[in-house]
Amino acid sequence: MITHVAVVPQAPLLVPRLSPGTEPGLASLRDACLSAVRTLGARWVAVGPHPEDLTVPPRSAGSFRGYGVDVPVRLSADGSGEEPEIGLPLPALVAGWLREQTGAESVEVRLLGDATDPARCARVGEDLDEDGPSALLVLGDGSNRHGAGAPGSADERAAGFDDSVAKALAKADAEALFALDPELAAELGASGRASWQVLAGLGDGWRAELLYSAAPFGVAYHVAVWERG
């Protein structure tokens, strides 16, 4: 049964060597992410977005070299990781880096296709709750269309969309997360939609805390922790 959840973005800028600037908001984001994943314990399962379904086993390893700096990561602490020829997808890289920062033993990463419908996302959550480890890491970004300088260009709907996501994460509101519109999320460049809807399959009885919610570079990042109790 899943008893602890950490929700974080999948942004490469979490890694200091990839974004060594002094932006105050960036330090706050990193601190929030590390605080969130420290609640997860030794073994995690992670969910994140990808063009298609993919499972990345804990024995895997990779590097952020494709994002500008060769920062190696492993999904397991036992040192046996091997890097796939195609490289690790970004959510797996971020999950591995966070694992290393907190000293956790391992993380298995299950990636959901971008077009996965809400009902199937929730079923993934149900299956993980029944058969998975007690800790779940949820990776994904909000809209990339906040403001004129945003990567996806400005869209006035972005603020309302991410406000609803932040409120749902802060209240552990599974119904609100399930109700997120996949088409709207895609239009707004919100990669975390499918990952967040996995939480809709975990049922009720959660205490939640929103640790961070902002769009410092035109992309919304949300960090939250849920604890069952």
N, C-alpha and C positions, 0 to 999 in steps of 0.2 A: 504493500500500500504506500502511495505517495503521501508523505507527511510534511515535506518542506519543498517549497518552490522558490526559485529566484528568477526574476524576469530582467533581462539585460539587452542592450542593443548588440548588433554584430559589427560595430564600427571598428575598422583597423586603427583608428586614432586612439583607441584605448591603450595601445602598446606605445610606451613613451618613445622608443627609438624610431617609431614611424611618424610621430608628431611631437617633436621635442620643444615646441613653443611654450610660452608662458600664459596662454589663455586661461583666465581664472575659472571659467565654466568647465574647461576640460579637466582640470584637477578635481573639481567637484564630481564630475561624471565618473572619473576613474575610481575615486574613493567610494562612491555609492555602489558601483559594480562590485568592487572587492568586498565591501561590507555585506552585500547581498549573497555572494557565493560562499562566503565563510559560514553561512547558516546551513550549508548543504551536507556537511560531513565528508566521508571518505570516498564513496562511490556514487557517481551520478549517471543519469541518462539525460541527454539533451535533445531538444527538438529545435529545428531551425528551417528557414526557407531555402529552396533550391528549384531550379527549373523542372526537376523531376524527382520522384521518390528515390532515396538512397540511404543506406545504412553504412556508417563509418565505424568499424570495430575499434575497441580500445587499443589494439596493438598498433594502430596507425600512427604515423608521424608526418610532419610537413614543415613548411617554412613560409614566412611572409615575404619572401624575396619578390614575389609577383606584385607586391604593394610598395616596393622600393628599397627595402632593407632585409637582409637575410637573417631573420630572427627565427630560429628553429623552435618547434614545439612538438611535444608528444602527448598523446591521449592517455598514456599510462606511465606510471612512475617506475615500472620495472625495467626500463631501458631497452626493451625488445622491439620498439616501434620501427616500422619501415615505411618510407614515403611512397605512396602510389605513383605510378608513372604520370598520371593526369594531375597530380597535386591534390591537396586537400581543399575542399570548398571553404569559403570564408567563415561560415558559422562553426565549422569544425576547428579551424585555426583559432578562432577567438575562444571557443570552449577549451581547447588545449592550453592556450596561454593562461586563461583564468585558473584552470586546474593547477598549473605549475605555480602560480602566484600564491595559492592557498595551501599547497602541499597535499591536495587530495590524491587518492590512489589512482583513480581511473574515471574516464567518462566515455560512454558510448553515445554516438551522435546519430539520430534518426532525422533525416531531412524530408520535408514534405514538399511535393510539387506546388508551384505557385498557384495553380488552378484548383487545388484540392478544395472540395466544397465543405461548408461548415459541418454538415452531419458526419462526414468521414473524419474530419479533424477531431470532433468530439469523441468518435469511436476510438481513435488512437489514444486519446486521454483515458478513456475507460479501460482499454487494454493495458496501458502502462500502470494504471492504478491497481489493476488486479495482479499483474505479473512482474512489474519492474522494481527497481531499487526504491528506497524511500525518498530519494532526492531527485528533483526534476529541475533542469536548467532550461529556460525558454529564451531563445535568441530571436531578435528581429527588430527592425527599425520602424518608426512611424513614417508619416508622409515626408517626402523629400521636396515639398513644394511650399515651404514657409518663407515667403519674402522674395523680393526681386532677385537676390543673389543666390537663391536656392539651386541645387543641381538640376531639379526638374522644372524650374521656373515657378513663378508665383501662382497660387490658386487659392482663392478666398475661402474655399471649403476646407482647407487643410487644418485651420485652427479649430474648427468645430469638431472635425473628425478626431484629432488627437486629444482634444479636451474630453471627449467621450471615452476614449481608450484609457486615459489617465484616471478618470473617475471610476471606471470599471475595475481597473487594477487596484486602486486604493480601497475599494469596498469588497474585493473578491466577488464581484458581480458576474457570475458565469453566464447568466441570461443575456446581459448586455454585451459581453464578448461574443457570444454565439450569434447575436443579432447584427454584428458588423457586416456590411455589404461587401462581398468580394469584388464586385465590379467597381464600386467607388474606391475601395482600397487600392485596386490596380491603377485606376486613373490618377490617384494621388501619390503613387509610388511608395506605398506603405508595405514594405516587405514582411513585416511581422504579423500580418493578419492571420494567416493559417496557423502560425505557432501559437498565437494568443488564443485561438479558438480550440486548441487542444485542451486548454484549461477548462473549457465548458464541459468536458467529460469527466471532471474530477468531483463533481457533486458539491454539496454544501458543507458547512461546518468549518470554515476557514477564518482565521484572523489575518488581516492584511495591513501592509504599510507601504506607502509610496515614498521611495527614497529620493527620486529625481524625476523630473519631467520638464523638458525644455527643448528648444530647437536652436542651439547656439550657432550652427553653421547652415541653417536652412533645412536641416533634417531633424525630425523629432526623435528624441531618445527618452525612453521610459525605463525606470529601474524600480522594481517592487519585490517584496518578499511576502509569501503566504506561508502560514503555519497552521496545520490542522490541530484543532483542539476544542 
